[in-house]
């Protein structure tokens, strides 16, 4: 699923207060697929943050989430049916949205499987599709683009009134 060579992208430098290029939020049921992606991103030189390895024991989950999002340049949401059913995943998504509003921290949603019902508060985000043949190159391009060049790229000026929507496959993140 994630088999492309990405070595030609320049890995951005971390600024003061940043420890990671990306914080990844995902459901534990998507562990294998997500960790395959994590391994490949780290092989490309990106510093990836995820809860099993990087949360500090003894601290509350909320403190760990907040600090890891704060210390990351971007947030990647691995959207699946299980993600939208998980209270912890949705809390991480909500915290990411809050950070995005305060700090212009880009949120990069990845649709792991087609047909996922996305909650209303996430439906304004454009996304990458994991089954797209060029997915990995598009993802790395976003992760290696400085945040100031991505400002406003995660917001689409349209929201449906339903509490949940079905993702329209034509709403893809287009990178120039």
C-alpha positions in Angstrom: 0.0 0.0 0.0 2.8 2.5 0.8 5.5 1.4 -1.7 7.1 4.4 -3.3 10.6 5.9 -3.0 10.5 9.3 -1.3 14.2 10.1 -0.8 14.2 13.1 -3.1 12.2 15.4 -0.7 14.1 17.8 1.7 13.3 17.1 5.3 12.5 20.4 7.0 14.6 21.5 10.0 12.9 21.5 13.4 12.5 24.9 15.0 12.9 25.8 18.7 10.3 23.9 20.8 9.7 21.4 18.0 10.8 17.8 18.5 8.8 16.1 15.7 7.9 16.8 12.1 4.6 15.1 12.6 2.3 13.7 15.3 0.2 10.8 14.0 -3.2 10.0 15.5 -4.7 6.7 14.6 -6.9 3.9 16.0 -5.0 0.9 17.5 -7.0 -1.4 15.2 -5.1 0.3 12.3 -1.7 -0.4 14.0 -0.1 -2.5 11.2 -0.9 -0.2 8.3 -0.1 2.9 10.3 3.2 1.6 11.5 4.2 0.6 8.0 3.7 4.2 7.1 5.6 5.4 10.2 8.5 3.2 9.4 8.7 4.6 5.9 8.5 8.2 7.0 11.2 7.7 9.6 13.4 6.0 6.9 13.1 9.2 5.0 14.4 11.2 7.9 11.2 12.6 9.4 10.8 12.6 13.2 7.5 11.0 13.8 5.6 11.1 17.1 3.0 8.5 18.1 1.5 7.5 21.4 2.9 4.0 22.0 6.5 5.2 21.9 6.4 8.9 22.7 3.8 9.4 25.4 5.5 9.8 28.8 4.4 7.2 31.4 2.9 8.7 34.6 1.5 11.8 32.8 -2.1 12.0 31.9 -3.2 11.1 28.4 -4.4 14.7 27.8 -1.1 16.2 28.9 0.8 13.8 26.5 -1.6 14.6 23.6 -1.3 18.3 24.1 2.5 18.3 24.5 3.1 16.0 21.5 0.8 18.1 19.3 2.5 21.2 20.5 6.0 19.8 19.8 5.1 18.7 16.3 5.1 20.8 13.1 2.1 19.0 11.7 -0.6 16.6 12.7 -1.6 13.6 10.6 -5.0 12.0 11.3 -5.3 8.4 10.0 -9.0 8.3 9.3 -10.8 5.0 9.4 -14.1 3.6 10.6 -12.4 2.7 13.9 -10.8 6.2 14.2 -14.2 7.9 14.1 -15.6 5.5 16.7 -12.7 6.1 19.1 -13.2 8.8 21.7 -9.4 9.1 22.1 -8.8 9.6 18.4 -11.5 12.2 18.1 -10.1 14.0 21.2 -6.7 14.1 19.4 -8.4 15.4 16.3 -10.2 18.1 18.3 -7.0 19.1 20.1 -5.3 19.3 16.7 -8.1 21.6 15.3 -7.7 23.8 18.4 -3.9 24.1 17.8 -4.6 24.7 14.1 -6.7 27.7 15.0 -4.3 29.1 17.6 -0.9 28.4 15.8 -1.8 27.6 12.2 -0.5 24.1 12.7 -1.4 22.1 9.5 -3.6 19.0 9.9 -3.1 16.4 7.3 -6.0 13.9 7.2 -5.4 10.5 5.5 -8.4 8.5 4.5 -7.3 4.9 5.2 -10.3 3.3 3.6 -13.1 4.6 1.3 -16.6 5.1 2.6 -15.7 6.3 6.1 -18.4 8.5 7.8 -16.5 11.6 8.9 -17.9 13.6 11.9 -19.1 17.1 11.1 -16.2 18.8 13.0 -13.7 17.1 10.6 -15.6 17.4 7.4 -14.1 20.8 6.4 -10.6 19.2 6.1 -9.4 18.0 2.7 -7.6 14.7 2.8 -5.2 12.4 1.1 -6.4 8.9 0.1 -4.1 6.1 1.2 -5.1 3.9 -1.8 -4.0 6.6 -4.3 -0.9 5.3 -6.2 0.9 8.5 -5.6 -0.1 8.8 -1.9 3.3 8.6 -0.3 4.8 11.2 -2.6 1.9 13.6 -1.9 2.1 12.9 1.8 5.8 13.5 2.0 5.5 16.7 -0.1 3.0 18.1 2.4 5.1 17.0 5.4 8.2 18.6 3.9 6.6 21.9 2.9 7.1 24.7 5.5 3.9 25.4 7.5 3.7 29.0 6.4 3.4 27.8 2.8 0.4 25.5 3.8 -1.6 28.1 5.7 -5.2 27.8 4.8 -4.7 24.6 2.8 -6.6 22.4 5.3 -9.8 24.5 5.2 -12.5 24.1 2.6 -15.2 26.8 2.9 -18.1 24.3 3.0 -19.8 22.2 5.6 -22.8 20.0 5.5 -25.5 20.4 8.2 -25.6 16.7 9.1 -23.8 15.5 12.2 -21.9 13.1 10.1 -21.2 13.0 6.3 -20.0 10.5 3.8 -16.7 11.5 2.3 -17.0 12.5 -1.3 -14.0 10.9 -3.2 -13.7 14.0 -5.4 -12.6 16.1 -2.4 -8.9 15.3 -2.5 -5.9 17.4 -1.4 -4.4 18.8 -4.5 -0.8 19.8 -4.3 0.9 22.1 -6.8 
